[in-house]
Amino acid sequence: MKKITDLDITNKKVLIRCDFNVPLKDGQILDDNRIKEALKTINYCLEKNAKVILFSHLGRVKEESDLAKNNLEVVAKRLSELLNRKVTFVNETRGAKLENAIETMNPGDIVLVQNTRYEDLDGKKESSNDKELGQYWASLGDVFINDAFGTIHRAHASNVGIASNMEGKSAIGFLIEKELNALSALNEPEHPFIVILGGAKVSDKIGIIENLVTKADKILIGGGMAFTFLKAEGLEVGSSLIDEENIAFCKRILADYKDKIVLPVDAAVTTTFSNDEDYREKAISELASNEMGLDIGKKTLSLFEDALKDAKTVIWNGPLGVYEFDKYKENTNNLLKYLVDNNIKVILGGGDIVAAATNANLKDKVYHASTGGGATLEFLEGKKLPGIEAIK
């Protein structure tokens, strides 16, 4: 598979698919990490006197009201600040205005195209990988660099569509290369190899469990999904979140790999799903019918730390409690700190666990924090990723 360094991009018009899908509130960027992660590839192109044309999606666009709140202009302003140079924002995804902006570019100029998902208003042309749209975008440049790891599990016009129309002139950027190198370490991990899984539903993690349970020495399970496993063991879990459809799956995994699966023995328990009511820690076996667990307890934290004490490689996806509530983020933070303090090789599998590490000022202290949520999950499930396959 070609990398950016394998292509001649000097003085070329370089199309780059970035992942600028940043969180926004009241029109302000809350976390610009994804923009910063794109800088290495952009700067490399600028050093080669390339004309840089950037594509990205932002949020979901299903109706007219979604356009204003998912406008990429705010990203153009932040990118300009980070690069300390002008970024020309074109408020179109196709047409004469965009074509003219590109035709009049000088080497070293940067154009950011409006949110690619604006095209989803008319028959989901971006998300369905519309053939004509992919051809059109490909016609705007000389080479194509896919550096949006967060979307490589999707076949969209702005990644697969462009790449399929630029055979031999497409490559991956530095961010995707970094992500694949880090995650590929899990193909032959140094043992003991421990997997930590949290989050709400078992259904979201079935593929990961199936793919990694044979490789891992232990799988530590927290979050809401733990209660489905606990119920599968025959325990009373009160009003805790249950994924009823996957109890049978949990029973099978527990039967086949009982020595590998580590489940909570206690929990932070309350009767209301909120951050307002007080909680108390109780053994799982003592939960009343109206009580729900919203975080692992201290005994479970100790149990998990004991399982991790000799670990050489750890992959972690999903927080151990309801992380959006301050009261129930403590033990996710505690376990993150334990891993960092013990210099264990930790790969955080995107999404909420990376946000948790960022909030705890620990993201930069782990071996790798993936920028992809769904992309990381599908990589860990062993699936082929369309954005990569198109370049291969």
C-alpha positions in Angstrom: 0.0 0.0 0.0 1.4 3.4 -1.0 2.3 6.0 1.6 2.4 9.7 1.0 6.2 9.5 0.8 5.9 7.1 -2.2 4.2 9.7 -4.4 5.6 12.6 -6.3 3.6 15.5 -5.0 5.9 18.4 -5.7 4.0 21.3 -7.3 0.9 19.0 -7.6 -2.7 19.6 -6.7 -3.0 17.3 -3.7 -6.5 16.2 -2.5 -6.4 15.2 1.2 -9.3 13.6 3.0 -8.9 14.7 6.6 -11.0 14.0 9.7 -12.1 17.4 10.9 -15.3 15.9 12.6 -14.6 17.9 15.8 -17.1 18.4 18.6 -18.8 21.8 18.5 -20.9 23.7 21.0 -22.5 27.1 20.2 -20.3 27.3 17.1 -17.1 26.8 19.1 -14.7 23.8 18.8 -14.5 21.9 22.0 -11.5 19.7 21.1 -9.2 20.4 18.2 -7.2 17.2 18.5 -8.3 15.8 15.1 -7.3 19.1 13.4 -3.9 18.9 15.0 -3.4 15.3 14.0 -3.8 16.3 10.3 -1.0 18.9 10.5 1.9 16.5 9.7 0.5 15.4 6.4 -0.6 19.0 5.4 2.8 20.5 6.3 4.6 17.7 4.3 2.6 18.7 1.3 3.3 22.4 1.8 7.0 21.6 2.0 6.8 20.1 -1.4 5.2 23.3 -2.8 1.9 21.4 -3.4 -1.5 23.0 -3.8 -3.4 21.5 -0.9 -7.2 20.8 -1.3 -8.8 19.5 1.9 -12.0 17.5 2.3 -13.8 16.4 5.5 -17.2 15.7 6.8 -18.6 17.3 10.0 -21.6 15.7 11.9 -24.6 14.3 10.1 -26.6 16.1 7.5 -30.1 14.8 7.1 -32.1 18.0 6.6 -31.7 21.7 5.8 -31.5 22.6 9.4 -28.3 20.5 9.8 -26.3 22.7 7.3 -25.6 25.7 9.5 -24.6 23.7 12.6 -22.2 21.5 10.6 -20.5 24.3 8.6 -16.7 23.7 8.2 -15.9 27.4 8.3 -15.0 27.3 12.0 -12.5 24.5 11.2 -10.9 26.7 8.5 -10.3 29.5 11.0 -8.7 27.1 13.5 -6.6 25.4 10.9 -5.4 28.8 9.7 -4.3 29.6 13.3 -2.5 26.3 13.7 -0.7 26.5 10.4 -0.1 30.3 10.7 -1.1 30.8 7.1 -4.3 31.6 5.1 -6.8 28.8 4.5 -9.3 29.6 1.8 -12.7 28.2 2.7 -15.0 27.5 -0.2 -18.7 27.3 0.9 -19.5 24.7 -1.8 -18.9 21.0 -2.4 -18.9 21.4 -6.2 -19.4 24.0 -8.9 -17.8 27.0 -10.6 -16.8 28.7 -7.3 -14.9 25.7 -6.1 -13.3 25.0 -9.5 -12.1 28.6 -9.8 -10.7 28.6 -6.3 -8.6 25.6 -7.2 -7.6 26.8 -10.7 -6.2 30.0 -9.3 -4.2 28.4 -6.5 -0.5 29.0 -6.2 2.0 26.4 -4.7 1.6 26.5 -1.0 -2.0 27.6 -1.0 -4.7 25.7 0.9 -8.3 25.3 0.1 -10.8 23.7 2.5 -14.0 22.4 0.8 -17.3 22.7 2.6 -18.6 19.7 4.6 -18.7 16.7 2.2 -21.9 15.5 3.9 -23.7 18.6 2.5 -24.0 16.2 -0.5 -26.1 13.9 1.6 -29.1 16.2 1.4 -29.6 15.1 -2.2 -29.8 11.3 -2.1 -27.0 10.7 0.3 -24.4 11.1 -2.5 -21.4 11.3 -0.1 -22.4 8.5 2.3 -23.5 6.2 -0.5 -20.3 6.7 -2.5 -22.1 8.2 -5.5 -20.0 7.3 -8.6 -20.4 10.6 -10.3 -19.5 12.6 -7.2 -16.3 10.6 -6.6 -15.3 11.1 -10.2 -15.9 14.9 -9.9 -13.9 15.3 -6.8 -11.1 13.2 -8.2 -11.0 15.5 -11.3 -10.0 18.4 -9.1 -6.6 17.2 -8.2 -3.5 15.3 -9.4 -3.0 12.9 -6.4 -5.1 11.8 -3.4 -4.1 11.3 0.2 -6.4 9.6 2.6 -5.5 10.7 6.1 -9.0 10.4 7.8 -8.6 7.3 9.9 -11.9 7.9 11.6 -13.8 7.2 8.3 -11.7 4.4 6.7 -14.4 1.9 7.7 -16.9 3.7 5.5 -17.1 3.6 1.7 -17.9 7.3 1.0 -17.4 9.4 -2.2 -14.7 11.5 -0.5 -12.5 8.5 0.3 -13.3 5.3 -1.6 -14.9 7.3 -4.5 -11.9 9.6 -5.0 -9.3 6.8 -4.6 -11.0 4.5 -7.0 -10.8 7.2 -9.7 -7.1 7.8 -9.0 -5.5 4.4 -9.4 -1.8 4.6 -8.8 -2.0 8.2 -7.6 -3.5 7.5 -4.1 -1.8 6.9 -0.8 -2.3 7.1 2.9 -1.1 10.0 5.0 1.0 10.1 8.2 -2.0 9.8 10.6 -3.4 6.7 9.0 0.1 5.2 8.8 0.6 5.9 12.6 -2.8 4.4 13.5 -2.2 1.2 11.4 1.3 0.7 12.8 0.1 1.1 16.4 -3.0 -1.1 16.0 -1.0 -3.7 14.0 1.0 -4.4 17.1 -2.1 -6.2 18.4 -1.7 -8.8 15.7 1.2 -10.3 17.6 1.0 -8.6 21.0 3.6 -9.0 23.7 2.1 -11.1 26.5 0.5 -10.9 28.9 -2.0 -9.2 26.6 -5.0 -7.8 28.4 -8.2 -6.4 26.8 -10.4 -3.9 28.7 -13.9 -3.4 27.5 -16.5 -0.9 28.7 -19.3 1.0 27.3 -23.0 0.3 27.3 -24.0 -2.6 25.1 -22.6 -6.0 24.4 -23.8 -5.8 20.8 -21.2 -3.1 20.1 -18.4 -5.3 21.2 -19.3 -8.8 20.0 -16.9 -8.6 17.0 -14.0 -7.5 19.3 -14.7 -10.2 21.8 -14.9 -12.9 19.1 -11.6 -11.7 17.5 -9.5 -11.0 20.6 -10.7 -13.6 23.1 -8.4 -16.3 21.5 -5.4 -13.9 21.5 -5.9 -12.2 24.9 -4.7 -13.6 28.3 -7.6 -11.8 30.0 -10.6 -9.7 29.1 -11.7 -7.2 31.8 -15.3 -6.1 31.4 -16.8 -3.0 32.9 -19.4 -0.4 31.9 -23.0 -1.2 31.3 -22.1 -4.2 29.2 -20.8 -6.0 32.3 -24.3 -6.4 33.7 -25.4 -8.5 30.7 -22.5 -10.8 31.4 -23.3 -10.9 35.2 -27.0 -11.7 34.4 -25.8 -14.4 32.1 -23.9 -15.9 35.1 -27.3 -16.0 36.9 -26.8 -13.0 39.2 -29.5 -10.4 40.1 -28.4 -7.1 38.6 -31.4 -4.9 39.6 -32.4 -2.3 37.2 -28.9 -2.1 35.6 -28.6 -1.8 31.8 -29.1 -5.2 30.2 -28.6 -6.2 26.5 -31.3 -8.9 26.5 -30.7 -10.0 23.0 -27.1 -11.0 23.7 -27.4 -12.9 27.0 -27.0 -16.2 25.1 -23.8 -14.8 23.5 -22.5 -13.9 27.0 -23.3 -17.4 28.3 -21.4 -19.0 25.5 -18.3 -16.8 26.0 -18.4 -17.4 29.7 -18.7 -21.2 29.2 -15.9 -21.3 26.6 -13.5 -18.8 28.1 -14.4 -18.7 31.8 -10.7 -18.4 32.9 -10.2 -15.4 30.6 -13.2 -13.2 31.5 -12.9 -11.0 34.5 -16.2 -9.3 35.7 -17.0 -6.8 38.4 -17.6 -8.0 41.9 -19.0 -4.7 43.2 -20.4 -1.5 41.8 -21.3 2.1 42.6 -25.1 1.8 43.0 -28.0 4.2 42.9 -31.7 4.1 42.1 -31.7 7.0 39.5 -29.8 7.4 36.3 -28.4 10.9 37.1 -25.5 12.7 38.6 -27.5 14.2 41.4 -28.4 11.3 43.6 -25.9 9.8 46.1 -24.5 6.3 45.5 -23.1 3.6 47.6 -20.8 0.7 46.8 -22.3 -2.7 47.0 -21.3 -6.3 46.1 -23.0 -7.3 42.8 -24.7 -10.1 44.7 -26.4 -7.6 47.0 -28.1 -5.4 44.3 -31.8 -4.7 45.1 -34.4 -4.9 42.3 -34.6 -1.0 42.0 -30.8 -0.4 42.1 -28.5 0.1 39.1 -24.7 0.0 38.9 -23.2 3.1 37.2 -19.5 2.4 37.8 -17.3 -0.4 39.0 -16.5 -0.4 42.7 -13.2 -0.2 44.6 -12.9 -4.0 45.0 -13.4 -4.4 41.2 -10.7 -1.8 40.6 -8.3 -3.8 42.8 -9.3 -7.0 41.0 -8.6 -5.3 37.6 -5.3 -3.8 38.8 -4.2 -7.3 40.0 -5.0 -8.8 36.6 -2.9 -6.0 34.9 0.1 -6.0 37.2 2.3 -8.1 34.8 0.6 -6.9 31.6 2.9 -6.0 28.6 0.2 -5.0 26.1 -3.3 -3.5 26.8 -6.1 -2.5 24.4 -8.9 -0.5 26.0 -12.2 0.4 24.5 -15.0 2.1 26.4 -15.2 3.6 29.9 -15.9 1.5 33.0 -18.7 3.8 34.3 -21.2 6.4 33.1 -18.4 8.8 32.3 -20.6 11.7 31.4 -21.6 11.9 35.1 -18.7 13.2 37.3 -19.6 10.8 40.1 -19.0 7.8 37.9 -15.8 8.6 36.1 -13.5 8.0 39.1 -12.5 4.4 38.5 -12.0 4.8 34.8 -9.5 7.6 35.7 -8.0 5.5 38.5 -7.3 2.5 36.2 -5.9 4.8 33.4 -3.5 6.3 36.0 -2.5 2.8 37.2 -1.6 1.8 33.7 0.4 5.0 33.0 2.2 4.8 36.4 3.2 1.3 35.7 4.5 2.0 32.2 2.3 -0.5 30.5 2.0 -0.4 26.8 -1.6 0.9 26.4 -3.6 1.4 23.2 -6.8 3.3 23.7 -9.4 2.3 21.1 -10.9 5.6 20.1 -14.1 7.3 21.1 -15.1 7.8 24.7 -12.1 6.2 26.3 -9.8 8.7 24.5 -12.0 11.5 25.6 -11.8 10.2 29.2 -8.0 10.1 29.0 -7.9 13.6 27.5 -10.1 14.9 30.4 -7.8 13.2 32.9 -4.7 14.7 31.2 -3.4 11.2 30.5 -3.9 10.9 26.7 -0.4 11.9 25.9 1.1 9.5 28.4 -0.2 6.3 26.8 1.5 4.4 23.9 -1.3 5.2 21.5 -4.7 7.0 21.6 -6.6 6.2 18.4 -8.5 9.0 16.6 -11.0 6.5 15.3 -14.1 5.2 17.1 -15.9 2.9 14.7 -12.8 2.5 12.5 -10.8 1.2 15.5 -13.6 -1.2 16.5 -13.8 -2.7 13.0 -10.0 -3.0 12.8 -10.1 -4.9 16.1 -12.9 -7.1 14.8 -10.6 -8.1 11.9 -12.8 -6.6 9.2 -11.5 -5.2 5.9 -11.6 -1.4 5.9 -12.9 0.1 2.6 -10.8 3.3 2.8 -7.7 1.2 3.0 -8.8 -1.4 0.4 -9.5 1.3 -2.2 -5.8 2.4 -1.9 -4.4 -1.1 -1.9 
